[in-house]
């Protein structure tokens, strides 16, 4: 964990030379990806519904796609943190989440997806909350951003539960369905601190 002066936020944001720390929640372990995840990743990611709600996942999603993604993670090609979401009791891979740097705004953008078998049980909110805490506790980021497709009610619900405020509409390019409309959200450090003080989940 980096511990520098509060006014040195951009230095702290860009200095991610330390290893991605493991994050523990009540039911989850968020850890760096392993090459052993490839087969399980290919199995749970090969889902059209998941691909259509993300920007970079193709469909079909095969073992080669999983190998390329994990090799890029291990090779440090992603700007920020990338986590495998695993079940604490079993160690099974459930999905992936990330915090990607947005240096222009002095913050991170959160991203997450889960295999269909794990939808509707609060796991996404649990993982997203852990990522938000990681961003504000371990870096000098002043805000965390989130984006979801306008038709993605599940992700919108997770984002709202974590305290994000709606910013506006935009468009983005996706691999599986082309250019689509999206909603943009933001959570600033002050709002996060207030939620923590009031005992609300973040």
PyMOL CGO cylinders between C-alpha atoms (Angstrom):
from pymol import cmd
from pymol.cgo import CYLINDER

trace = [
    CYLINDER, 0.00, 0.00, 0.00, 1.37, 3.41, -0.97, 0.3, 1, 1, 1, 1, 1, 1,
    CYLINDER, 1.37, 3.41, -0.97, 1.25, 6.04, 1.75, 0.3, 1, 1, 1, 1, 1, 1,
    CYLINDER, 1.25, 6.04, 1.75, 2.14, 9.55, 0.57, 0.3, 1, 1, 1, 1, 1, 1,
    CYLINDER, 2.14, 9.55, 0.57, 0.91, 13.07, 1.17, 0.3, 1, 1, 1, 1, 1, 1,
    CYLINDER, 0.91, 13.07, 1.17, -2.75, 13.70, 0.21, 0.3, 1, 1, 1, 1, 1, 1,
    CYLINDER, -2.75, 13.70, 0.21, -1.84, 16.46, -2.27, 0.3, 1, 1, 1, 1, 1, 1,
    CYLINDER, -1.84, 16.46, -2.27, 0.30, 14.01, -4.23, 0.3, 1, 1, 1, 1, 1, 1,
    CYLINDER, 0.30, 14.01, -4.23, -2.71, 12.26, -5.69, 0.3, 1, 1, 1, 1, 1, 1,
    CYLINDER, -2.71, 12.26, -5.69, -1.57, 11.93, -9.28, 0.3, 1, 1, 1, 1, 1, 1,
    CYLINDER, -1.57, 11.93, -9.28, 1.77, 10.44, -8.22, 0.3, 1, 1, 1, 1, 1, 1,
    CYLINDER, 1.77, 10.44, -8.22, -0.06, 7.90, -6.12, 0.3, 1, 1, 1, 1, 1, 1,
    CYLINDER, -0.06, 7.90, -6.12, -2.50, 7.15, -8.91, 0.3, 1, 1, 1, 1, 1, 1,
    CYLINDER, -2.50, 7.15, -8.91, 0.18, 6.41, -11.48, 0.3, 1, 1, 1, 1, 1, 1,
    CYLINDER, 0.18, 6.41, -11.48, 2.53, 4.51, -9.16, 0.3, 1, 1, 1, 1, 1, 1,
    CYLINDER, 2.53, 4.51, -9.16, 1.14, 0.99, -9.42, 0.3, 1, 1, 1, 1, 1, 1,
    CYLINDER, 1.14, 0.99, -9.42, 4.50, -0.72, -9.49, 0.3, 1, 1, 1, 1, 1, 1,
    CYLINDER, 4.50, -0.72, -9.49, 3.61, -2.86, -6.49, 0.3, 1, 1, 1, 1, 1, 1,
    CYLINDER, 3.61, -2.86, -6.49, 1.86, -6.20, -6.97, 0.3, 1, 1, 1, 1, 1, 1,
    CYLINDER, 1.86, -6.20, -6.97, -1.92, -6.37, -7.10, 0.3, 1, 1, 1, 1, 1, 1,
    CYLINDER, -1.92, -6.37, -7.10, -2.98, -7.10, -3.51, 0.3, 1, 1, 1, 1, 1, 1,
    CYLINDER, -2.98, -7.10, -3.51, -5.41, -9.90, -2.74, 0.3, 1, 1, 1, 1, 1, 1,
    CYLINDER, -5.41, -9.90, -2.74, -8.78, -8.59, -1.50, 0.3, 1, 1, 1, 1, 1, 1,
    CYLINDER, -8.78, -8.59, -1.50, -10.96, -10.60, 0.87, 0.3, 1, 1, 1, 1, 1, 1,
    CYLINDER, -10.96, -10.60, 0.87, -14.69, -10.10, 1.41, 0.3, 1, 1, 1, 1, 1, 1,
    CYLINDER, -14.69, -10.10, 1.41, -17.28, -12.10, 3.32, 0.3, 1, 1, 1, 1, 1, 1,
    CYLINDER, -17.28, -12.10, 3.32, -17.77, -14.62, 0.51, 0.3, 1, 1, 1, 1, 1, 1,
    CYLINDER, -17.77, -14.62, 0.51, -15.11, -13.80, -2.09, 0.3, 1, 1, 1, 1, 1, 1,
    CYLINDER, -15.11, -13.80, -2.09, -11.39, -13.77, -2.72, 0.3, 1, 1, 1, 1, 1, 1,
    CYLINDER, -11.39, -13.77, -2.72, -10.27, -11.27, -5.35, 0.3, 1, 1, 1, 1, 1, 1,
    CYLINDER, -10.27, -11.27, -5.35, -6.81, -12.24, -6.57, 0.3, 1, 1, 1, 1, 1, 1,
    CYLINDER, -6.81, -12.24, -6.57, -4.53, -11.78, -9.59, 0.3, 1, 1, 1, 1, 1, 1,
    CYLINDER, -4.53, -11.78, -9.59, -5.28, -14.15, -12.50, 0.3, 1, 1, 1, 1, 1, 1,
    CYLINDER, -5.28, -14.15, -12.50, -3.36, -17.43, -12.77, 0.3, 1, 1, 1, 1, 1, 1,
    CYLINDER, -3.36, -17.43, -12.77, -2.64, -19.44, -15.90, 0.3, 1, 1, 1, 1, 1, 1,
    CYLINDER, -2.64, -19.44, -15.90, -4.57, -22.29, -14.29, 0.3, 1, 1, 1, 1, 1, 1,
    CYLINDER, -4.57, -22.29, -14.29, -7.72, -20.14, -14.66, 0.3, 1, 1, 1, 1, 1, 1,
    CYLINDER, -7.72, -20.14, -14.66, -7.77, -20.51, -18.44, 0.3, 1, 1, 1, 1, 1, 1,
    CYLINDER, -7.77, -20.51, -18.44, -10.14, -23.46, -18.81, 0.3, 1, 1, 1, 1, 1, 1,
    CYLINDER, -10.14, -23.46, -18.81, -12.57, -22.27, -16.17, 0.3, 1, 1, 1, 1, 1, 1,
    CYLINDER, -12.57, -22.27, -16.17, -12.54, -18.76, -17.65, 0.3, 1, 1, 1, 1, 1, 1,
    CYLINDER, -12.54, -18.76, -17.65, -13.29, -20.07, -21.13, 0.3, 1, 1, 1, 1, 1, 1,
    CYLINDER, -13.29, -20.07, -21.13, -16.22, -22.07, -19.76, 0.3, 1, 1, 1, 1, 1, 1,
    CYLINDER, -16.22, -22.07, -19.76, -17.96, -19.28, -17.85, 0.3, 1, 1, 1, 1, 1, 1,
    CYLINDER, -17.96, -19.28, -17.85, -17.18, -16.48, -20.33, 0.3, 1, 1, 1, 1, 1, 1,
    CYLINDER, -17.18, -16.48, -20.33, -18.60, -18.27, -23.36, 0.3, 1, 1, 1, 1, 1, 1,
    CYLINDER, -18.60, -18.27, -23.36, -21.98, -16.59, -22.93, 0.3, 1, 1, 1, 1, 1, 1,
    CYLINDER, -21.98, -16.59, -22.93, -23.59, -14.18, -25.37, 0.3, 1, 1, 1, 1, 1, 1,
    CYLINDER, -23.59, -14.18, -25.37, -25.40, -12.30, -22.59, 0.3, 1, 1, 1, 1, 1, 1,
    CYLINDER, -25.40, -12.30, -22.59, -22.09, -11.52, -20.88, 0.3, 1, 1, 1, 1, 1, 1,
    CYLINDER, -22.09, -11.52, -20.88, -20.29, -10.53, -24.08, 0.3, 1, 1, 1, 1, 1, 1,
    CYLINDER, -20.29, -10.53, -24.08, -23.05, -8.13, -25.12, 0.3, 1, 1, 1, 1, 1, 1,
    CYLINDER, -23.05, -8.13, -25.12, -22.82, -6.24, -21.81, 0.3, 1, 1, 1, 1, 1, 1,
    CYLINDER, -22.82, -6.24, -21.81, -19.04, -5.78, -21.90, 0.3, 1, 1, 1, 1, 1, 1,
    CYLINDER, -19.04, -5.78, -21.90, -16.85, -3.81, -24.27, 0.3, 1, 1, 1, 1, 1, 1,
    CYLINDER, -16.85, -3.81, -24.27, -13.96, -6.20, -24.89, 0.3, 1, 1, 1, 1, 1, 1,
    CYLINDER, -13.96, -6.20, -24.89, -15.30, -9.75, -24.68, 0.3, 1, 1, 1, 1, 1, 1,
    CYLINDER, -15.30, -9.75, -24.68, -15.96, -11.63, -27.89, 0.3, 1, 1, 1, 1, 1, 1,
    CYLINDER, -15.96, -11.63, -27.89, -18.57, -14.31, -28.46, 0.3, 1, 1, 1, 1, 1, 1,
    CYLINDER, -18.57, -14.31, -28.46, -17.97, -17.19, -28.85, 0.3, 1, 1, 1, 1, 1, 1,
    CYLINDER, -17.97, -17.19, -28.85, -15.26, -17.11, -26.18, 0.3, 1, 1, 1, 1, 1, 1,
    CYLINDER, -15.26, -17.11, -26.18, -12.79, -19.98, -26.39, 0.3, 1, 1, 1, 1, 1, 1,
    CYLINDER, -12.79, -19.98, -26.39, -9.68, -21.27, -24.67, 0.3, 1, 1, 1, 1, 1, 1,
    CYLINDER, -9.68, -21.27, -24.67, -7.48, -19.17, -26.93, 0.3, 1, 1, 1, 1, 1, 1,
    CYLINDER, -7.48, -19.17, -26.93, -9.29, -16.01, -25.85, 0.3, 1, 1, 1, 1, 1, 1,
    CYLINDER, -9.29, -16.01, -25.85, -8.83, -16.97, -22.20, 0.3, 1, 1, 1, 1, 1, 1,
    CYLINDER, -8.83, -16.97, -22.20, -5.13, -17.68, -22.71, 0.3, 1, 1, 1, 1, 1, 1,
    CYLINDER, -5.13, -17.68, -22.71, -4.56, -14.34, -24.44, 0.3, 1, 1, 1, 1, 1, 1,
    CYLINDER, -4.56, -14.34, -24.44, -6.41, -12.39, -21.75, 0.3, 1, 1, 1, 1, 1, 1,
    CYLINDER, -6.41, -12.39, -21.75, -4.60, -14.05, -18.85, 0.3, 1, 1, 1, 1, 1, 1,
    CYLINDER, -4.60, -14.05, -18.85, -1.20, -13.77, -20.54, 0.3, 1, 1, 1, 1, 1, 1,
    CYLINDER, -1.20, -13.77, -20.54, -1.82, -10.03, -20.97, 0.3, 1, 1, 1, 1, 1, 1,
    CYLINDER, -1.82, -10.03, -20.97, -2.78, -9.72, -17.30, 0.3, 1, 1, 1, 1, 1, 1,
    CYLINDER, -2.78, -9.72, -17.30, 0.30, -11.59, -16.13, 0.3, 1, 1, 1, 1, 1, 1,
    CYLINDER, 0.30, -11.59, -16.13, 2.45, -9.57, -18.54, 0.3, 1, 1, 1, 1, 1, 1,
    CYLINDER, 2.45, -9.57, -18.54, 1.26, -6.31, -16.97, 0.3, 1, 1, 1, 1, 1, 1,
    CYLINDER, 1.26, -6.31, -16.97, -0.39, -4.95, -20.10, 0.3, 1, 1, 1, 1, 1, 1,
    CYLINDER, -0.39, -4.95, -20.10, -3.42, -3.58, -18.22, 0.3, 1, 1, 1, 1, 1, 1,
    CYLINDER, -3.42, -3.58, -18.22, -3.23, -0.12, -16.64, 0.3, 1, 1, 1, 1, 1, 1,
    CYLINDER, -3.23, -0.12, -16.64, -4.43, -0.72, -13.11, 0.3, 1, 1, 1, 1, 1, 1,
    CYLINDER, -4.43, -0.72, -13.11, -5.65, -3.77, -11.24, 0.3, 1, 1, 1, 1, 1, 1,
    CYLINDER, -5.65, -3.77, -11.24, -7.24, -6.90, -12.73, 0.3, 1, 1, 1, 1, 1, 1,
    CYLINDER, -7.24, -6.90, -12.73, -8.79, -9.44, -10.38, 0.3, 1, 1, 1, 1, 1, 1,
    CYLINDER, -8.79, -9.44, -10.38, -10.14, -12.95, -10.72, 0.3, 1, 1, 1, 1, 1, 1,
    CYLINDER, -10.14, -12.95, -10.72, -13.30, -13.17, -8.61, 0.3, 1, 1, 1, 1, 1, 1,
    CYLINDER, -13.30, -13.17, -8.61, -13.25, -16.50, -6.78, 0.3, 1, 1, 1, 1, 1, 1,
    CYLINDER, -13.25, -16.50, -6.78, -15.55, -18.17, -4.27, 0.3, 1, 1, 1, 1, 1, 1,
    CYLINDER, -15.55, -18.17, -4.27, -13.94, -18.16, -0.85, 0.3, 1, 1, 1, 1, 1, 1,
    CYLINDER, -13.94, -18.16, -0.85, -15.27, -21.59, 0.17, 0.3, 1, 1, 1, 1, 1, 1,
    CYLINDER, -15.27, -21.59, 0.17, -14.43, -23.49, -3.02, 0.3, 1, 1, 1, 1, 1, 1,
    CYLINDER, -14.43, -23.49, -3.02, -11.85, -21.41, -4.89, 0.3, 1, 1, 1, 1, 1, 1,
    CYLINDER, -11.85, -21.41, -4.89, -13.97, -21.64, -8.05, 0.3, 1, 1, 1, 1, 1, 1,
    CYLINDER, -13.97, -21.64, -8.05, -13.55, -18.86, -10.60, 0.3, 1, 1, 1, 1, 1, 1,
    CYLINDER, -13.55, -18.86, -10.60, -16.74, -16.79, -10.76, 0.3, 1, 1, 1, 1, 1, 1,
    CYLINDER, -16.74, -16.79, -10.76, -15.77, -13.89, -13.03, 0.3, 1, 1, 1, 1, 1, 1,
    CYLINDER, -15.77, -13.89, -13.03, -13.41, -10.93, -13.33, 0.3, 1, 1, 1, 1, 1, 1,
    CYLINDER, -13.41, -10.93, -13.33, -13.28, -7.33, -12.19, 0.3, 1, 1, 1, 1, 1, 1,
    CYLINDER, -13.28, -7.33, -12.19, -10.87, -4.45, -12.65, 0.3, 1, 1, 1, 1, 1, 1,
    CYLINDER, -10.87, -4.45, -12.65, -9.82, -0.94, -11.72, 0.3, 1, 1, 1, 1, 1, 1,
    CYLINDER, -9.82, -0.94, -11.72, -8.37, 0.83, -14.74, 0.3, 1, 1, 1, 1, 1, 1,
    CYLINDER, -8.37, 0.83, -14.74, -6.53, 4.13, -14.43, 0.3, 1, 1, 1, 1, 1, 1,
    CYLINDER, -6.53, 4.13, -14.43, -8.10, 7.30, -15.78, 0.3, 1, 1, 1, 1, 1, 1,
    CYLINDER, -8.10, 7.30, -15.78, -5.29, 9.79, -15.31, 0.3, 1, 1, 1, 1, 1, 1,
    CYLINDER, -5.29, 9.79, -15.31, -7.09, 12.73, -16.89, 0.3, 1, 1, 1, 1, 1, 1,
    CYLINDER, -7.09, 12.73, -16.89, -9.71, 12.66, -14.15, 0.3, 1, 1, 1, 1, 1, 1,
    CYLINDER, -9.71, 12.66, -14.15, -7.42, 11.53, -11.33, 0.3, 1, 1, 1, 1, 1, 1,
    CYLINDER, -7.42, 11.53, -11.33, -9.41, 8.35, -10.77, 0.3, 1, 1, 1, 1, 1, 1,
    CYLINDER, -9.41, 8.35, -10.77, -10.18, 4.80, -11.77, 0.3, 1, 1, 1, 1, 1, 1,
    CYLINDER, -10.18, 4.80, -11.77, -12.90, 3.12, -13.80, 0.3, 1, 1, 1, 1, 1, 1,
    CYLINDER, -12.90, 3.12, -13.80, -14.44, 0.03, -12.28, 0.3, 1, 1, 1, 1, 1, 1,
    CYLINDER, -14.44, 0.03, -12.28, -15.48, -2.97, -14.37, 0.3, 1, 1, 1, 1, 1, 1,
    CYLINDER, -15.48, -2.97, -14.37, -16.93, -6.36, -13.46, 0.3, 1, 1, 1, 1, 1, 1,
    CYLINDER, -16.93, -6.36, -13.46, -18.70, -9.42, -14.81, 0.3, 1, 1, 1, 1, 1, 1,
    CYLINDER, -18.70, -9.42, -14.81, -19.79, -12.76, -13.35, 0.3, 1, 1, 1, 1, 1, 1,
    CYLINDER, -19.79, -12.76, -13.35, -20.62, -16.14, -14.82, 0.3, 1, 1, 1, 1, 1, 1,
    CYLINDER, -20.62, -16.14, -14.82, -24.38, -16.60, -15.23, 0.3, 1, 1, 1, 1, 1, 1,
    CYLINDER, -24.38, -16.60, -15.23, -24.55, -19.20, -12.46, 0.3, 1, 1, 1, 1, 1, 1,
    CYLINDER, -24.55, -19.20, -12.46, -23.58, -16.49, -9.96, 0.3, 1, 1, 1, 1, 1, 1,
    CYLINDER, -23.58, -16.49, -9.96, -26.07, -13.79, -10.96, 0.3, 1, 1, 1, 1, 1, 1,
    CYLINDER, -26.07, -13.79, -10.96, -28.62, -12.45, -8.50, 0.3, 1, 1, 1, 1, 1, 1,
    CYLINDER, -28.62, -12.45, -8.50, -26.83, -13.38, -5.25, 0.3, 1, 1, 1, 1, 1, 1,
    CYLINDER, -26.83, -13.38, -5.25, -25.11, -10.06, -4.48, 0.3, 1, 1, 1, 1, 1, 1,
    CYLINDER, -25.11, -10.06, -4.48, -21.64, -11.21, -5.51, 0.3, 1, 1, 1, 1, 1, 1,
    CYLINDER, -21.64, -11.21, -5.51, -21.15, -8.40, -8.02, 0.3, 1, 1, 1, 1, 1, 1,
    CYLINDER, -21.15, -8.40, -8.02, -21.97, -5.75, -5.41, 0.3, 1, 1, 1, 1, 1, 1,
    CYLINDER, -21.97, -5.75, -5.41, -19.58, -7.41, -2.96, 0.3, 1, 1, 1, 1, 1, 1,
    CYLINDER, -19.58, -7.41, -2.96, -16.76, -7.40, -5.51, 0.3, 1, 1, 1, 1, 1, 1,
    CYLINDER, -16.76, -7.40, -5.51, -17.45, -3.86, -6.71, 0.3, 1, 1, 1, 1, 1, 1,
    CYLINDER, -17.45, -3.86, -6.71, -17.49, -2.54, -3.15, 0.3, 1, 1, 1, 1, 1, 1,
    CYLINDER, -17.49, -2.54, -3.15, -14.11, -4.12, -2.47, 0.3, 1, 1, 1, 1, 1, 1,
    CYLINDER, -14.11, -4.12, -2.47, -12.68, -2.48, -5.60, 0.3, 1, 1, 1, 1, 1, 1,
    CYLINDER, -12.68, -2.48, -5.60, -13.99, 0.95, -4.62, 0.3, 1, 1, 1, 1, 1, 1,
    CYLINDER, -13.99, 0.95, -4.62, -12.44, 0.60, -1.16, 0.3, 1, 1, 1, 1, 1, 1,
    CYLINDER, -12.44, 0.60, -1.16, -9.15, -0.48, -2.75, 0.3, 1, 1, 1, 1, 1, 1,
    CYLINDER, -9.15, -0.48, -2.75, -9.11, 2.55, -5.03, 0.3, 1, 1, 1, 1, 1, 1,
    CYLINDER, -9.11, 2.55, -5.03, -9.68, 5.08, -2.26, 0.3, 1, 1, 1, 1, 1, 1,
    CYLINDER, -9.68, 5.08, -2.26, -7.63, 3.42, 0.47, 0.3, 1, 1, 1, 1, 1, 1,
    CYLINDER, -7.63, 3.42, 0.47, -4.55, 2.45, -1.51, 0.3, 1, 1, 1, 1, 1, 1,
    CYLINDER, -4.55, 2.45, -1.51, -4.22, 5.32, -3.98, 0.3, 1, 1, 1, 1, 1, 1,
    CYLINDER, -4.22, 5.32, -3.98, -4.73, 9.06, -4.06, 0.3, 1, 1, 1, 1, 1, 1,
    CYLINDER, -4.73, 9.06, -4.06, -7.59, 8.80, -6.55, 0.3, 1, 1, 1, 1, 1, 1,
    CYLINDER, -7.59, 8.80, -6.55, -10.27, 11.43, -5.95, 0.3, 1, 1, 1, 1, 1, 1,
    CYLINDER, -10.27, 11.43, -5.95, -13.00, 9.61, -7.84, 0.3, 1, 1, 1, 1, 1, 1,
    CYLINDER, -13.00, 9.61, -7.84, -14.01, 6.24, -9.25, 0.3, 1, 1, 1, 1, 1, 1,
    CYLINDER, -14.01, 6.24, -9.25, -16.00, 5.96, -12.48, 0.3, 1, 1, 1, 1, 1, 1,
    CYLINDER, -16.00, 5.96, -12.48, -18.41, 3.29, -13.67, 0.3, 1, 1, 1, 1, 1, 1,
    CYLINDER, -18.41, 3.29, -13.67, -20.05, 2.63, -17.02, 0.3, 1, 1, 1, 1, 1, 1,
    CYLINDER, -20.05, 2.63, -17.02, -22.85, 0.31, -18.04, 0.3, 1, 1, 1, 1, 1, 1,
    CYLINDER, -22.85, 0.31, -18.04, -24.99, -0.21, -21.11, 0.3, 1, 1, 1, 1, 1, 1,
    CYLINDER, -24.99, -0.21, -21.11, -28.34, 1.51, -20.97, 0.3, 1, 1, 1, 1, 1, 1,
    CYLINDER, -28.34, 1.51, -20.97, -30.04, -1.91, -21.19, 0.3, 1, 1, 1, 1, 1, 1,
    CYLINDER, -30.04, -1.91, -21.19, -27.98, -3.47, -18.39, 0.3, 1, 1, 1, 1, 1, 1,
    CYLINDER, -27.98, -3.47, -18.39, -30.27, -3.23, -15.37, 0.3, 1, 1, 1, 1, 1, 1,
    CYLINDER, -30.27, -3.23, -15.37, -28.18, -5.65, -13.29, 0.3, 1, 1, 1, 1, 1, 1,
    CYLINDER, -28.18, -5.65, -13.29, -25.01, -3.57, -13.53, 0.3, 1, 1, 1, 1, 1, 1,
    CYLINDER, -25.01, -3.57, -13.53, -26.95, -0.36, -12.98, 0.3, 1, 1, 1, 1, 1, 1,
    CYLINDER, -26.95, -0.36, -12.98, -28.31, -1.82, -9.74, 0.3, 1, 1, 1, 1, 1, 1,
    CYLINDER, -28.31, -1.82, -9.74, -24.80, -2.76, -8.54, 0.3, 1, 1, 1, 1, 1, 1,
    CYLINDER, -24.80, -2.76, -8.54, -23.48, 0.70, -9.37, 0.3, 1, 1, 1, 1, 1, 1,
    CYLINDER, -23.48, 0.70, -9.37, -26.33, 2.35, -7.47, 0.3, 1, 1, 1, 1, 1, 1,
    CYLINDER, -26.33, 2.35, -7.47, -25.82, 0.15, -4.40, 0.3, 1, 1, 1, 1, 1, 1,
    CYLINDER, -25.82, 0.15, -4.40, -22.18, 1.25, -4.30, 0.3, 1, 1, 1, 1, 1, 1,
    CYLINDER, -22.18, 1.25, -4.30, -23.19, 4.92, -4.12, 0.3, 1, 1, 1, 1, 1, 1,
    CYLINDER, -23.19, 4.92, -4.12, -22.29, 6.12, -7.61, 0.3, 1, 1, 1, 1, 1, 1,
    CYLINDER, -22.29, 6.12, -7.61, -24.03, 9.20, -9.00, 0.3, 1, 1, 1, 1, 1, 1,
    CYLINDER, -24.03, 9.20, -9.00, -25.33, 9.36, -12.57, 0.3, 1, 1, 1, 1, 1, 1,
    CYLINDER, -25.33, 9.36, -12.57, -23.28, 11.69, -14.80, 0.3, 1, 1, 1, 1, 1, 1,
    CYLINDER, -23.28, 11.69, -14.80, -24.85, 11.32, -18.23, 0.3, 1, 1, 1, 1, 1, 1,
    CYLINDER, -24.85, 11.32, -18.23, -25.25, 9.32, -21.40, 0.3, 1, 1, 1, 1, 1, 1,
    CYLINDER, -25.25, 9.32, -21.40, -22.49, 8.45, -23.83, 0.3, 1, 1, 1, 1, 1, 1,
    CYLINDER, -22.49, 8.45, -23.83, -21.55, 5.87, -26.47, 0.3, 1, 1, 1, 1, 1, 1,
    CYLINDER, -21.55, 5.87, -26.47, -18.79, 3.29, -26.60, 0.3, 1, 1, 1, 1, 1, 1,
    CYLINDER, -18.79, 3.29, -26.60, -17.48, 0.66, -29.00, 0.3, 1, 1, 1, 1, 1, 1,
    CYLINDER, -17.48, 0.66, -29.00, -17.84, -3.03, -28.13, 0.3, 1, 1, 1, 1, 1, 1,
    CYLINDER, -17.84, -3.03, -28.13, -16.40, -6.14, -29.74, 0.3, 1, 1, 1, 1, 1, 1,
    CYLINDER, -16.40, -6.14, -29.74, -19.60, -8.16, -29.78, 0.3, 1, 1, 1, 1, 1, 1,
    CYLINDER, -19.60, -8.16, -29.78, -22.30, -5.65, -30.80, 0.3, 1, 1, 1, 1, 1, 1,
    CYLINDER, -22.30, -5.65, -30.80, -20.51, -2.58, -32.13, 0.3, 1, 1, 1, 1, 1, 1,
    CYLINDER, -20.51, -2.58, -32.13, -21.22, 0.96, -30.91, 0.3, 1, 1, 1, 1, 1, 1,
    CYLINDER, -21.22, 0.96, -30.91, -23.80, 1.15, -28.12, 0.3, 1, 1, 1, 1, 1, 1,
    CYLINDER, -23.80, 1.15, -28.12, -25.28, 3.78, -25.76, 0.3, 1, 1, 1, 1, 1, 1,
    CYLINDER, -25.28, 3.78, -25.76, -23.98, 3.71, -22.19, 0.3, 1, 1, 1, 1, 1, 1,
    CYLINDER, -23.98, 3.71, -22.19, -24.59, 5.43, -18.86, 0.3, 1, 1, 1, 1, 1, 1,
    CYLINDER, -24.59, 5.43, -18.86, -21.70, 7.02, -16.97, 0.3, 1, 1, 1, 1, 1, 1,
    CYLINDER, -21.70, 7.02, -16.97, -21.46, 7.27, -13.19, 0.3, 1, 1, 1, 1, 1, 1,
    CYLINDER, -21.46, 7.27, -13.19, -18.97, 8.65, -10.67, 0.3, 1, 1, 1, 1, 1, 1,
    CYLINDER, -18.97, 8.65, -10.67, -18.25, 8.28, -6.94, 0.3, 1, 1, 1, 1, 1, 1,
    CYLINDER, -18.25, 8.28, -6.94, -15.95, 10.86, -5.34, 0.3, 1, 1, 1, 1, 1, 1,
    CYLINDER, -15.95, 10.86, -5.34, -13.79, 10.40, -2.27, 0.3, 1, 1, 1, 1, 1, 1,
    CYLINDER, -13.79, 10.40, -2.27, -15.93, 12.69, -0.11, 0.3, 1, 1, 1, 1, 1, 1,
    CYLINDER, -15.93, 12.69, -0.11, -19.10, 10.73, -0.85, 0.3, 1, 1, 1, 1, 1, 1,
    CYLINDER, -19.10, 10.73, -0.85, -17.28, 7.46, -0.20, 0.3, 1, 1, 1, 1, 1, 1,
    CYLINDER, -17.28, 7.46, -0.20, -16.04, 8.70, 3.18, 0.3, 1, 1, 1, 1, 1, 1,
    CYLINDER, -16.04, 8.70, 3.18, -19.54, 9.85, 4.12, 0.3, 1, 1, 1, 1, 1, 1,
    CYLINDER, -19.54, 9.85, 4.12, -21.01, 6.46, 3.23, 0.3, 1, 1, 1, 1, 1, 1,
    CYLINDER, -21.01, 6.46, 3.23, -18.34, 4.70, 5.27, 0.3, 1, 1, 1, 1, 1, 1,
    CYLINDER, -18.34, 4.70, 5.27, -19.04, 6.95, 8.24, 0.3, 1, 1, 1, 1, 1, 1,
    CYLINDER, -19.04, 6.95, 8.24, -22.74, 6.13, 8.00, 0.3, 1, 1, 1, 1, 1, 1,
    CYLINDER, -22.74, 6.13, 8.00, -22.04, 2.41, 7.79, 0.3, 1, 1, 1, 1, 1, 1,
    CYLINDER, -22.04, 2.41, 7.79, -23.33, 2.09, 4.22, 0.3, 1, 1, 1, 1, 1, 1,
    CYLINDER, -23.33, 2.09, 4.22, -21.78, -0.38, 1.76, 0.3, 1, 1, 1, 1, 1, 1,
    CYLINDER, -21.78, -0.38, 1.76, -19.50, 1.09, -0.88, 0.3, 1, 1, 1, 1, 1, 1,
]
cmd.load_cgo(trace, "trace")
